Amino acid sequence: MTEIGPDPNRPDPIADQPRVCFLKNLIKSPKIIVGDYSYYDDPIAPENFEKNVLYHYGNEGLIIGRFCAIPWWGIGKLTRLRAL
């Protein structure tokens, strides 16, 4: 079976667009769970997504679905979610 679309195991879903990256390949924290095809668009440093996620207190964490697109200006809204 031939796959169509970008490989979720590669950090860059769009060739020649370093500002867009699949988050799953960048996240190290066990408190952040990211779906295969969720991506982040940041014109400065998309690899710093995890540093921009704030307000992890106690057992709280963040779950990002399988097909989510997060713009650089939307990260503040995302940190208000209480997922775990």
C-alpha positions as CSV (number, residue, x, y, z in Angstrom):
1,M,0.0,0.0,0.0
2,T,1.4,3.4,-1.0
3,E,1.2,6.1,1.6
4,I,0.0,9.5,0.7
5,G,1.0,12.6,2.5
6,P,3.9,13.5,4.8
7,D,5.8,11.0,7.0
8,P,4.9,11.8,10.6
9,N,8.3,10.5,11.7
10,R,10.1,13.2,9.9
11,P,10.3,16.6,11.8
12,D,9.5,18.7,8.7
13,P,6.1,18.0,7.0
14,I,6.6,20.6,4.3
15,A,9.9,20.7,2.3
16,D,11.7,24.0,2.3
17,Q,9.6,25.4,5.2
18,P,11.7,25.1,8.4
19,R,9.2,27.2,10.3
20,V,6.7,24.3,10.3
21,C,7.4,21.1,12.2
22,F,5.6,18.0,13.4
23,L,5.5,18.3,17.2
24,K,5.7,14.6,18.0
25,N,9.4,14.5,17.0
26,L,10.4,17.5,19.2
27,I,8.6,16.9,22.5
28,K,10.6,15.3,25.3
29,S,8.3,16.0,28.3
30,P,6.1,13.1,29.5
31,K,3.5,15.7,30.4
32,I,2.9,16.6,26.8
33,I,1.3,14.0,24.5
34,V,1.1,14.9,20.8
35,G,-0.7,13.1,17.9
36,D,1.2,12.0,14.8
37,Y,0.2,14.7,12.4
38,S,0.0,17.8,14.7
39,Y,2.2,20.5,13.6
40,Y,3.5,23.9,14.8
41,D,4.2,27.0,12.8
42,D,6.7,29.4,14.2
43,P,8.7,31.8,12.1
44,I,11.6,32.1,14.6
45,A,12.2,28.7,16.3
46,P,9.6,25.9,16.0
47,E,11.9,23.6,18.0
48,N,11.2,25.7,21.0
49,F,7.5,24.8,21.3
50,E,8.0,22.9,24.5
51,K,9.6,26.0,26.2
52,N,6.6,28.0,25.3
53,V,4.1,25.7,27.0
54,L,3.5,27.2,30.5
55,Y,1.6,26.3,33.6
56,H,2.3,22.7,34.2
57,Y,1.4,22.3,37.9
58,G,1.4,19.0,39.7
59,N,-0.1,16.2,37.7
60,E,-1.5,18.4,34.9
61,G,-0.4,17.8,31.4
62,L,-1.2,18.7,27.8
63,I,-2.7,16.4,25.2
64,I,-2.7,17.6,21.6
65,G,-4.8,15.6,19.1
66,R,-3.7,13.7,16.0
67,F,-4.5,16.4,13.4
68,C,-3.9,19.8,15.0
69,A,-2.3,22.9,13.5
70,I,-0.9,25.4,16.1
71,P,0.1,28.8,14.9
72,W,2.9,30.7,16.7
73,W,0.4,33.3,17.9
74,G,-1.9,30.7,19.4
75,I,0.4,29.1,21.9
76,G,-0.8,31.3,24.8
77,K,-4.3,30.0,24.3
78,L,-3.1,26.4,24.2
79,T,-1.5,26.6,27.6
80,R,-4.8,27.3,29.3
81,L,-6.1,23.8,28.5
82,R,-6.1,21.4,31.3
83,A,-6.0,17.9,29.8
84,L,-4.9,15.4,32.4
